[in-house]
Amino acid sequence: VQLEESGGGSVQAGGSLRLSCAVSGPTYKTIFVGWFRQTPGKERDLVATIGRISTWPTYSDSAKGRFTISLPNDKTTVYLQRNNRKSDDTAVYYCGAGRHQESMNTWGQGTQVTVSS
């Protein structure tokens, strides 16, 4: 299983950014794919997950209404869209995958997102 994130970078507050996670490997090992984010000194926090079979998205309470996770029909890339970014969105964003929604056991290398005010 391999996960490769892309789309990170610097954006001004109020701008939009879409992150991509390219998923490769057996579907049974990557039934759920999620986006997480981490800031220095803090734990990695869930943003959103989506099922590659069900395609049903779930969001953390703080992410609801702010982020959109999506999975196109080819089901090989998972996107995370955030419009109107704010400075507290600055973090390293990680893509994770696993057989269960509650536990991701494969991770990408992470992509830095920096929002400047």
C-alpha positions as CSV (number, residue, x, y, z in Angstrom):
1,V,0.0,0.0,0.0
2,Q,1.3,3.5,-0.9
3,L,-0.2,6.8,-0.1
4,E,1.2,10.0,-1.8
5,E,-0.1,13.4,-0.7
6,S,0.2,16.5,-2.8
7,G,-1.2,20.0,-3.1
8,G,0.2,21.5,0.0
9,G,1.9,24.9,0.1
10,S,1.4,28.4,1.2
11,V,-1.9,30.3,0.8
12,Q,-3.2,33.5,2.2
13,A,-6.1,33.5,4.6
14,G,-9.4,33.3,2.8
15,G,-7.9,31.3,-0.1
16,S,-8.6,27.8,-1.1
17,L,-6.5,24.7,-1.2
18,R,-7.2,21.2,-2.4
19,L,-5.1,18.3,-1.2
20,S,-4.8,15.1,-3.0
21,C,-4.0,11.6,-1.8
22,A,-3.1,9.0,-4.4
23,V,-3.9,5.5,-3.1
24,S,-2.3,2.4,-4.5
25,G,-2.5,-1.1,-3.3
26,P,-5.2,-3.7,-2.5
27,T,-8.6,-2.3,-1.9
28,Y,-9.2,-4.6,1.1
29,K,-6.3,-2.9,2.9
30,T,-7.5,0.6,2.1
31,I,-11.2,0.4,2.7
32,F,-11.1,3.7,4.5
33,V,-9.0,6.7,3.7
34,G,-8.7,9.7,5.8
35,W,-7.1,13.1,6.2
36,F,-5.4,14.1,9.4
37,R,-3.4,17.1,10.5
38,Q,-0.7,17.8,13.0
39,T,0.9,20.9,14.4
40,P,4.2,20.9,16.3
41,G,3.9,19.5,19.8
42,K,0.4,18.2,19.3
43,E,-1.2,14.9,18.4
44,R,-2.3,14.0,14.9
45,D,-6.0,14.9,14.7
46,L,-8.7,13.5,12.4
47,V,-10.1,15.9,9.8
48,A,-12.3,13.5,7.7
49,T,-12.5,10.0,6.4
50,I,-14.3,8.4,3.5
51,G,-15.0,4.8,2.5
52,R,-13.7,3.6,-0.8
53,I,-16.6,1.2,-1.1
54,S,-19.4,3.1,0.6
55,T,-18.0,6.6,-0.3
56,W,-19.7,7.8,2.8
57,P,-17.8,10.8,4.3
58,T,-17.4,11.5,8.0
59,Y,-16.0,14.6,9.6
60,S,-14.6,15.6,13.0
61,D,-16.8,18.1,14.8
62,S,-14.3,20.9,14.1
63,A,-14.1,20.0,10.4
64,K,-17.9,19.9,9.7
65,G,-18.9,22.7,7.3
66,R,-15.3,23.7,6.8
67,F,-13.7,20.8,4.9
68,T,-14.9,18.6,2.1
69,I,-13.5,15.1,1.5
70,S,-14.3,13.5,-1.8
71,L,-13.5,10.4,-3.8
72,P,-14.1,10.4,-7.6
73,N,-15.5,7.4,-9.4
74,D,-12.0,5.9,-10.1
75,K,-11.5,5.7,-6.4
76,T,-7.8,6.1,-6.6
77,T,-7.4,9.6,-5.3
78,V,-9.0,11.1,-2.2
79,Y,-9.3,14.9,-2.1
80,L,-9.6,17.3,0.8
81,Q,-10.9,20.8,-0.1
82,R,-10.9,23.7,2.3
83,N,-12.2,27.1,1.2
84,N,-11.7,30.3,3.2
85,R,-8.7,29.0,4.9
86,K,-7.7,30.5,8.2
87,S,-4.3,30.7,10.0
88,D,-5.3,27.9,12.4
89,D,-5.4,25.5,9.4
90,T,-1.6,25.7,9.2
91,A,-0.4,22.1,9.8
92,V,1.1,19.1,8.2
93,Y,-1.7,17.2,6.6
94,Y,-1.4,13.4,6.4
95,C,-3.3,10.8,4.4
96,G,-4.0,7.6,6.2
97,A,-5.7,4.3,5.1
98,G,-6.8,1.1,6.7
99,R,-9.4,-1.6,6.8
100,H,-11.3,0.0,9.7
101,Q,-12.4,3.6,9.9
102,E,-11.2,3.9,13.5
103,S,-7.7,2.8,12.8
104,M,-5.4,3.8,9.9
105,N,-2.3,1.6,9.6
106,T,-0.7,3.1,6.5
107,W,0.4,6.7,6.2
108,G,1.7,9.1,3.6
109,Q,4.7,11.3,4.2
110,G,2.6,14.4,4.9
111,T,2.2,17.7,3.1
112,Q,2.8,21.1,4.7
113,V,0.0,23.7,4.5
114,T,0.8,27.2,5.7
115,V,-1.9,29.9,5.8
116,S,-0.7,33.4,6.2
117,S,-2.9,36.3,7.4
